[in-house]
Structure formats: structure tokens, C-alpha cells
Amino acid sequence: MIYEAPNVELYDTLMSDPERQEAIKRAGVIGFPVATFLNKV
């Protein structure tokens, strides 16, 4: 999955939201995603 966020802090906030975590589990995801952060140049 490719996801664009204005900053890493926003991504962390979104991914730590309990409702989002529950939605991820309901979708069948069984492991925590590995994130790689890239900067535009």
C-alpha cells in the first residue's frame, strides 16, 4: 500500500487510532504493517 501523509506525526496519529486499528482487524489484517517513510526530492 502506498499512503501519502503531510508528515510522519500525522501517520502515527492515524495508525494509533483505536477505531482504525479495529477496522484493520475486521479487514482481516493479521500483522502490523511495516512502514517506510520517503521524502519527496
Beta strands, then each sheet from edge to edge (+ up, - down):
end
